């Protein structure tokens, strides 16, 4: 991790923790998501498209090893998501993750005492078991990620916390707007927001940005959305 940071000429960041974990363990990708007890989590960093997609899936669906690890406060290990037991445990996530290319997922909560800022997720595109030594190493990476999150500022590109406030605020703002628009409670509005993102195979943050910018408005039916720009185009007078 120190070598990774030195090459960037910066302090150790979440990006370095994830990259070092992939190099040291029998995995193909890693990601860190910030998690909250009373609100939606959001991805902070991913090593590649696979880990980015699976991080987003867990946040959008509200199920998966990442969600359980944060809730339980302990590691959640899924060496083969194709197993019947894992599909019963996460009926939607397991299928979607395997389709995306993640067959094994290992989630480690980031914790110091009562403080838990997020989860470190490790991914493999083939079934794999972590032996005791590898599990111990994974926990060291999780502990390091915890210290980095609590002691440094991170941005999404290089691992420094610069854009977190805006990212989180936009999702919260979109949820509030949707609650008013549909006349429902915040909790239900967030469920509808996640459901829309999942159904349309879009990132939660992208859907939130469209709602805030009023490029997207939910219709009476949760599966119906209205593109306001297109509405304006249709209502404009015909030059002919």
C-alpha positions in Angstrom: 0.0 0.0 0.0 2.8 2.4 0.8 4.5 1.6 -2.5 1.2 2.3 -4.4 0.9 5.7 -2.5 4.5 6.6 -3.2 4.0 6.1 -6.9 1.2 8.6 -6.7 3.2 10.9 -4.5 0.4 11.0 -1.9 -0.7 9.5 1.4 -2.2 6.0 1.5 -5.7 6.2 0.2 -8.6 3.8 -0.4 -7.4 3.2 -3.9 -4.1 1.9 -2.6 -5.8 -0.5 -0.2 -8.0 -2.0 -2.9 -5.2 -2.3 -5.4 -2.9 -4.0 -2.8 -5.7 -6.4 -1.8 -6.1 -7.5 -5.4 -2.4 -8.1 -5.7 -2.1 -10.0 -2.4 -5.2 -12.2 -2.4 -6.8 -14.7 -4.9 -9.3 -12.2 -6.0 -10.0 -10.2 -9.2 -11.4 -7.0 -7.9 -12.1 -4.9 -4.7 -14.3 -2.0 -3.7 -15.2 0.1 -0.7 -18.6 1.6 -0.1 -19.6 4.1 2.6 -22.6 2.8 4.6 -25.1 4.4 6.9 -27.6 3.0 9.4 -30.4 5.4 8.6 -29.7 6.1 4.9 -28.5 4.7 1.7 -24.8 3.8 1.2 -22.8 4.7 -1.8 -19.6 3.3 -3.5 -16.4 5.2 -2.8 -13.9 3.3 -4.9 -13.7 0.2 -7.2 -10.7 -1.3 -8.9 -12.5 -2.0 -12.2 -15.8 -2.3 -14.0 -16.7 -5.6 -12.3 -16.3 -4.4 -8.7 -18.0 -1.1 -9.6 -21.0 -2.9 -11.0 -21.3 -5.2 -8.0 -20.9 -2.4 -5.5 -23.7 -0.5 -7.2 -25.9 -3.6 -7.4 -25.7 -4.2 -3.6 -26.5 -0.5 -2.9 -29.3 -0.4 -5.4 -30.9 -3.7 -4.4 -30.3 -3.3 -0.7 -29.1 -6.9 -0.4 -25.8 -8.8 -0.6 -22.7 -9.5 1.4 -21.8 -5.8 1.7 -25.2 -4.9 3.2 -25.2 -7.9 5.6 -21.6 -7.3 6.7 -22.5 -3.7 7.7 -25.7 -4.8 9.4 -24.1 -7.7 11.3 -20.8 -6.0 12.0 -18.9 -9.1 10.9 -17.3 -10.6 7.8 -19.7 -12.2 5.3 -18.1 -14.8 3.0 -19.8 -16.1 -0.2 -17.2 -18.4 -2.0 -19.7 -19.4 -4.7 -22.8 -17.3 -5.4 -24.2 -20.0 -7.6 -24.8 -22.3 -4.6 -28.4 -22.8 -3.7 -28.0 -21.5 -0.2 -26.6 -18.2 -1.5 -29.4 -17.7 -3.9 -31.9 -18.2 -1.1 -30.0 -15.7 1.0 -29.8 -13.0 -1.7 -32.4 -14.1 -4.4 -31.9 -11.1 -6.7 -28.3 -10.0 -5.9 -26.8 -13.5 -6.3 -28.2 -13.9 -9.8 -27.3 -10.4 -10.9 -23.8 -10.6 -9.5 -23.1 -13.9 -11.3 -24.5 -12.5 -14.5 -22.2 -9.5 -14.1 -19.2 -11.8 -13.7 -18.7 -12.0 -9.9 -18.9 -15.6 -8.6 -17.3 -15.1 -5.2 -17.8 -12.1 -2.9 -16.2 -11.5 0.5 -17.4 -8.5 2.6 -15.5 -7.0 5.6 -17.1 -4.3 7.7 -14.8 -1.3 8.4 -15.0 -0.8 12.2 -13.3 0.8 15.1 -15.3 0.3 18.2 -18.9 1.6 17.6 -17.8 3.5 14.5 -18.4 1.8 11.1 -17.9 4.0 8.1 -18.4 1.3 5.4 -17.5 -2.1 4.0 -14.5 -3.5 2.0 -15.7 -6.0 -0.7 -13.5 -8.5 -2.5 -14.6 -10.2 -5.7 -13.5 -13.2 -7.8 -14.8 -14.3 -11.2 -14.4 -18.0 -10.2 -15.4 -19.8 -7.0 -12.7 -19.4 -4.3 -12.2 -20.1 -0.6 -9.9 -17.8 1.5 -7.7 -19.8 3.8 -7.0 -18.6 7.4 -3.9 -16.6 6.4 -5.7 -14.9 3.5 -8.7 -14.1 5.8 -6.3 -12.5 8.2 -4.7 -10.4 5.4 -8.2 -9.3 4.2 -9.0 -8.1 7.7 -5.7 -6.1 7.8 -6.8 -4.4 4.5 -10.2 -3.7 6.0 -8.6 -2.2 9.2 -6.3 0.0 7.0 -9.3 1.2 4.9 -11.1 2.1 8.1 -8.2 4.2 9.3 -7.9 5.9 5.9 -11.6 6.7 5.8 -11.5 8.1 9.3 -8.3 10.0 8.9 -8.1 11.2 5.3 -10.1 13.0 2.7 -10.9 10.8 -0.3 -12.1 11.5 -3.9 -13.7 9.0 -6.2 -10.8 9.1 -8.7 -7.8 8.6 -6.6 -9.2 7.5 -3.3 -9.2 11.2 -1.5 -13.1 12.2 0.4 -13.6 15.4 -1.7 -16.8 14.7 -3.5 -18.6 12.5 -0.9 -20.7 15.3 0.4 -22.1 16.3 -3.0 -22.6 12.7 -4.0 -24.5 11.8 -0.8 -26.4 15.1 -0.9 -27.7 14.6 -4.4 -29.2 11.2 -3.6 -30.8 12.6 -0.4 -32.2 15.6 -2.4 -33.6 13.3 -5.1 -35.2 11.1 -2.5 -36.8 14.1 -0.9 -38.1 15.4 -4.2 -39.5 12.0 -5.1 -41.2 11.8 -1.7 -43.0 15.1 -2.4 -43.8 14.2 -6.0 -45.4 10.9 -5.1 -46.8 11.9 -1.7 -45.0 9.1 0.1 -42.6 8.8 3.1 -38.8 9.2 2.6 -38.3 5.5 3.1 -40.7 4.5 0.4 -39.3 7.1 -1.9 -35.8 5.7 -1.6 -37.1 2.2 -2.3 -38.8 3.5 -5.4 -35.6 5.3 -6.5 -33.6 2.1 -6.0 -36.2 0.0 -7.8 -36.2 2.4 -10.8 -32.4 2.4 -11.0 -32.3 -1.4 -10.9 -35.2 -1.8 -13.5 -33.5 0.5 -15.9 -30.0 -0.8 -15.3 -28.7 2.6 -14.3 -26.5 3.7 -11.4 -28.4 5.1 -8.5 -26.3 8.3 -8.6 -27.2 8.9 -12.3 -31.0 8.5 -11.6 -30.7 10.9 -8.6 -28.8 13.5 -10.8 -31.6 13.3 -13.4 -34.3 13.8 -10.8 -32.5 16.8 -9.2 -31.9 18.3 -12.7 -35.6 17.7 -13.5 -34.7 15.6 -16.5 -36.7 12.8 -15.0 -40.0 12.7 -13.3 -41.8 9.7 -11.9 -45.3 9.1 -13.1 -48.2 7.7 -11.0 -47.0 4.2 -11.7 -43.5 3.5 -10.3 -42.6 1.9 -13.6 -43.6 4.9 -15.6 -41.2 7.8 -15.9 -41.5 11.0 -17.8 -38.6 12.7 -19.7 -39.4 16.3 -19.1 -37.2 17.5 -22.0 -39.1 15.2 -24.4 -42.4 16.5 -23.0 -41.4 20.0 -23.8 -40.3 19.0 -27.3 -43.7 17.3 -27.9 -45.6 20.4 -26.6 -43.7 22.9 -28.7 -45.6 24.3 -31.7 -44.9 22.8 -35.1 -43.0 25.1 -37.3 -45.0 23.8 -40.3 
